[in-house]
């Protein structure tokens, strides 16, 4: 994923670029409208999302948003120090997908970026039945059975299990799991809470929770379900 970041404050821009790259986003950094327009004119097909400061030395993020939306349907998030309803409405009317007011926490921005990107991604059709060993998830009914017996799960336990079921055979890091649970719950779920949820799932679904065979720990990496 490549993000175009347009921010004239070089200190803020450098910090944001570092944080985005730490999350494995590729970045293209511009400090003004003119350079951003050149990037968009030559490489817009390679850009997946735009982070645009509203107030720039030679114009505004509005004209960049108009240029982007006129050429490709990719997400745009505005960064601004102006917490003004008129600016919010103007930006959203222009097609912006989100708007965040400075100062903001980097983690909040990253969460919004990932949420917006998911809305744009073509999601594969959800399977009606997902099997994990002798555990069956009925996604249309939101129910889980083990060896034919229904197992009651809380909403977050079910969501966590479904995340595993949709990523069979993949190693999922704790950060990946936290981000997806946090978005759904609408609340911050910390690392210790995740440990508790995984422990509860194992107690409810594993034949021997002390020797898990369904939700396996991959030491130093995260968790994996399936081969």
N, C-alpha and C positions, 0 to 999 in steps of 0.2 A: 504494500500500500504506500502510495506516495502523496505527501501533503504539501501544498503550496502555502507557506506562511508569509504573510505580508504584515510587517510590524516595523515602525520607524524607530522605536526605542530599542537601541542595540543591546542594552543590558537585558531587557525583557525577552527580546528575540533570541538571544544566545541561550538563555535559560530554558525557554520553550523548545528550541531546537534540540537541545541536549535531552530534555525529558521525553520528547517524541522519539528520538533515536533510541533511547533506552527501552522504549516499548516496541522497538523493531519497525518503526515507520521510517521510510525514506523521506527526506525533506528537501524542499527547494526554498531558500530564504531570500526574500526581497525586502528592501527598506522603503520603497516608494512605488507610486502607481506606474510610472514609466517602465521600470524594470519588470514589474509584475505583468504588464501588458505584453512585453516582449516574450516572457516565458509562456504566457497563455497563447500567444499567436503561433509560437513554434512547437509547443509541447503539450497542449491542452489534453490530447488523447492519453498522455501518460500520468495525468493528475487525477487522483481519486477523491480528494477533498480539499477545500480551501478554507484557511483561517485568515480572515481579513480584518485588520484594524480599520476602524471607521475614519479616524482622523489621520491623514497622511500629508506629508509636506507639499506634495504637488497634486492633491486631489482627495478623493475619499474612497472608502471600500465599496460604496454604493455603485460607482461606475464599474469597478472590477466585477462586482456581483452581476451586474447587468450583462457584462461581456461574457462571463462564464455561463450564465443561464441561457444566453442567446445561442451558445454553441454546443453545450453539452449539459445533460441532466445529471450533474454531480452535486454533492452536498456542499453547502456554504455555511460557515459559522462566523458571526461577527464578534470581534473583540472591541470593547469600547470602555472608556472611562466615564461616559455619559449615561447615567441611569435615568433615561428620559423616555416616557411612554411613546411620545411622537416618533422618536428614533427607532424604537422597537417595532412599532407598527409599520413604519416606512420600510424597514429592512425586511420584515416578514412578507409584506405585500410585494416586495421586489423578488421574492422567491427564496430568501434565506431560510435555512432549516433550523437555526438556533441562534442565540444571542447571549453572550455572557459578559458581565460587567466587571471591569478591573476595580480593585484587586480580586483575584480568584485563586482558589487552590488548584494546583496542577492536577491532582487526582480527580477533582470535579470536572475539569476540562476533558481529561482523558476518558472519563465515563461518558460524557456527552458525545465525544467524537465516536466512540465505539457504538453507542446507541444509534446515532444517526447513520453510521455505515451499515449497521444491521438492517435498517429500514430500506436501504437501497439494494441490499444483496438479494439475489433470487434464492429464496429458501426452497430446498427440496421438499416435495410433498411428505408430510409427516406420515409414518407408517401407522396403521391402526393397531398393530400388535408388534411389540418389541420384546424379544426373548433374551434373557440373560441367565444361562444355565436353566435351573428349574423355576426361575422367576419370570413371570410374564406381566408386561405393562400393557394395559388396555388404554391407549392414549385418547381415544374418543370418549371414554367414560371416566378417565382419570382414576382408574383403579389398578391395584397391583395384587397379583395372586402368586403364591408359592406352592407348588405341587397341587394346584387346584383350590387352595384355601386363600380367601381374601386376607390381605395383610393391611391393617389400617396405618396410613402414613399421614403426617402433617403436610401442609402445603409445601413447605421448604424441603422436607425430606423427599417428597414426591418429585419436586423440581430437580433436586440434586440427582436423584436416580435417573430421571429422564435425560439429564445432561450426559450422564455416563452412557445410557442406552443409545443416545444419538451419536456417540463417538466411540463405538465399539472398536477395540484394538488399538486405540490411541492413548498415549500418555498425556494426561491433563495435569498441568501444574496447579498448585494451590491458588496462585494469582488468577489463572483462567477461571477456576471454579468460583472464586470470590467475586469476580467481576459479574459473572452471569447471575449468581444468586442475589447480589446486591441490586442489580437492575430490576429484577422481578419483585423482590420484596419491598423495594422503595426505602429500605433502611440499610444502614451500614452493618455488614456482617464481618466481624473480625476473624483473624486467623484461629483464635481459640474456639470461637463458635463453630467454625467449619469442622474442626476436629471433633467436636461434640456431635454434629450431624452425621458425620461419617461413622462414628462409633455407634450411634443409634441405628443407622441403616444396617450395619453389620449385625447388631443384636437382633434385629427383626428378620433379616433375610438369610444370614449365613447359617449353615448347619453347626459350625463351630466358630463363633466370632473371634476367638483367639488365634485361629488358623484360617483366615479368610481366603476363600477361593473365588468369590464373585468380584469383590472390590479389592483389588490387589495393590499393595504399596510398592511403588518402584523407588527404591532408596535414592535419595538425592534429587529426584525428579518430580514425583507426584503420585498419581494414581492411575490405574488402568483397569478396564473391564473388558473381558474377552481376550482372545489370542491375537 
